[in-house]
């Protein structure tokens, strides 16, 4: 009776450990092919580009990442050399395959996020502050009849 209880307990523990090994939320390689299933995203400035090796280095707030691209990478431009330029601000989505960060999407950092002008302070002035009159554009020719 004791042997049966101990055997059942050991078998149950083995099944629990085995089932936890296939849990996608634990960050393990669940596909068994060296490919992580999570897609990561970074935004940063291109530090260097090597088109022959299909890779570039991007500086982000967290540090520096080396990103590879292949024929399956979706570029927002027609091809890599149009978007991968030194000092370009990019938004990159990638997955980890065999210890390499492989891009699934590369686009300008402002794509789907507005334009750089959108970051300006648009807070309305307080009621105590007088409004600032617009400055006339000196280079504009007068309209007919003025």
Secondary structure as a PSIPRED ss2 file (coil, helix, strand):
# PSIPRED VFORMAT (PSIPRED V4.0)

   1 X C   1.000  0.000  0.000
   2 X H   0.000  1.000  0.000
   3 X H   0.000  1.000  0.000
   4 X H   0.000  1.000  0.000
   5 X H   0.000  1.000  0.000
   6 X H   0.000  1.000  0.000
   7 X H   0.000  1.000  0.000
   8 X H   0.000  1.000  0.000
   9 X H   0.000  1.000  0.000
  10 X H   0.000  1.000  0.000
  11 X H   0.000  1.000  0.000
  12 X H   0.000  1.000  0.000
  13 X H   0.000  1.000  0.000
  14 X H   0.000  1.000  0.000
  15 X H   0.000  1.000  0.000
  16 X H   0.000  1.000  0.000
  17 X H   0.000  1.000  0.000
  18 X H   0.000  1.000  0.000
  19 X H   0.000  1.000  0.000
  20 X H   0.000  1.000  0.000
  21 X H   0.000  1.000  0.000
  22 X C   1.000  0.000  0.000
  23 X C   1.000  0.000  0.000
  24 X H   0.000  1.000  0.000
  25 X H   0.000  1.000  0.000
  26 X H   0.000  1.000  0.000
  27 X C   1.000  0.000  0.000
  28 X C   1.000  0.000  0.000
  29 X C   1.000  0.000  0.000
  30 X C   1.000  0.000  0.000
  31 X C   1.000  0.000  0.000
  32 X C   1.000  0.000  0.000
  33 X C   1.000  0.000  0.000
  34 X C   1.000  0.000  0.000
  35 X E   0.000  0.000  1.000
  36 X C   1.000  0.000  0.000
  37 X C   1.000  0.000  0.000
  38 X C   1.000  0.000  0.000
  39 X C   1.000  0.000  0.000
  40 X E   0.000  0.000  1.000
  41 X E   0.000  0.000  1.000
  42 X E   0.000  0.000  1.000
  43 X E   0.000  0.000  1.000
  44 X E   0.000  0.000  1.000
  45 X E   0.000  0.000  1.000
  46 X E   0.000  0.000  1.000
  47 X E   0.000  0.000  1.000
  48 X E   0.000  0.000  1.000
  49 X E   0.000  0.000  1.000
  50 X E   0.000  0.000  1.000
  51 X C   1.000  0.000  0.000
  52 X C   1.000  0.000  0.000
  53 X C   1.000  0.000  0.000
  54 X C   1.000  0.000  0.000
  55 X E   0.000  0.000  1.000
  56 X E   0.000  0.000  1.000
  57 X E   0.000  0.000  1.000
  58 X E   0.000  0.000  1.000
  59 X E   0.000  0.000  1.000
  60 X E   0.000  0.000  1.000
  61 X C   1.000  0.000  0.000
  62 X C   1.000  0.000  0.000
  63 X E   0.000  0.000  1.000
  64 X E   0.000  0.000  1.000
  65 X E   0.000  0.000  1.000
  66 X E   0.000  0.000  1.000
  67 X E   0.000  0.000  1.000
  68 X E   0.000  0.000  1.000
  69 X C   1.000  0.000  0.000
  70 X C   1.000  0.000  0.000
  71 X C   1.000  0.000  0.000
  72 X C   1.000  0.000  0.000
  73 X C   1.000  0.000  0.000
  74 X E   0.000  0.000  1.000
  75 X E   0.000  0.000  1.000
  76 X C   1.000  0.000  0.000
  77 X C   1.000  0.000  0.000
  78 X C   1.000  0.000  0.000
  79 X C   1.000  0.000  0.000
  80 X H   0.000  1.000  0.000
  81 X H   0.000  1.000  0.000
  82 X H   0.000  1.000  0.000
  83 X H   0.000  1.000  0.000
  84 X C   1.000  0.000  0.000
  85 X C   1.000  0.000  0.000
  86 X C   1.000  0.000  0.000
  87 X C   1.000  0.000  0.000
  88 X C   1.000  0.000  0.000
  89 X E   0.000  0.000  1.000
  90 X E   0.000  0.000  1.000
  91 X E   0.000  0.000  1.000
  92 X E   0.000  0.000  1.000
  93 X E   0.000  0.000  1.000
  94 X E   0.000  0.000  1.000
  95 X E   0.000  0.000  1.000
  96 X E   0.000  0.000  1.000
  97 X E   0.000  0.000  1.000
  98 X C   1.000  0.000  0.000
  99 X C   1.000  0.000  0.000
 100 X E   0.000  0.000  1.000
 101 X E   0.000  0.000  1.000
 102 X E   0.000  0.000  1.000
 103 X E   0.000  0.000  1.000
 104 X E   0.000  0.000  1.000
 105 X E   0.000  0.000  1.000
 106 X E   0.000  0.000  1.000
 107 X E   0.000  0.000  1.000
 108 X E   0.000  0.000  1.000
 109 X C   1.000  0.000  0.000
 110 X C   1.000  0.000  0.000
 111 X C   1.000  0.000  0.000
 112 X C   1.000  0.000  0.000
 113 X C   1.000  0.000  0.000
 114 X C   1.000  0.000  0.000
 115 X C   1.000  0.000  0.000
 116 X H   0.000  1.000  0.000
 117 X H   0.000  1.000  0.000
 118 X H   0.000  1.000  0.000
 119 X H   0.000  1.000  0.000
 120 X C   1.000  0.000  0.000
 121 X C   1.000  0.000  0.000
 122 X C   1.000  0.000  0.000
 123 X C   1.000  0.000  0.000
 124 X C   1.000  0.000  0.000
 125 X C   1.000  0.000  0.000
 126 X C   1.000  0.000  0.000
 127 X C   1.000  0.000  0.000
 128 X C   1.000  0.000  0.000
 129 X C   1.000  0.000  0.000
 130 X C   1.000  0.000  0.000
 131 X C   1.000  0.000  0.000
 132 X C   1.000  0.000  0.000
 133 X C   1.000  0.000  0.000
 134 X C   1.000  0.000  0.000
 135 X C   1.000  0.000  0.000
 136 X C   1.000  0.000  0.000
 137 X C   1.000  0.000  0.000
 138 X C   1.000  0.000  0.000
 139 X C   1.000  0.000  0.000
 140 X C   1.000  0.000  0.000
 141 X C   1.000  0.000  0.000
 142 X C   1.000  0.000  0.000
 143 X C   1.000  0.000  0.000
 144 X C   1.000  0.000  0.000
 145 X C   1.000  0.000  0.000
 146 X C   1.000  0.000  0.000
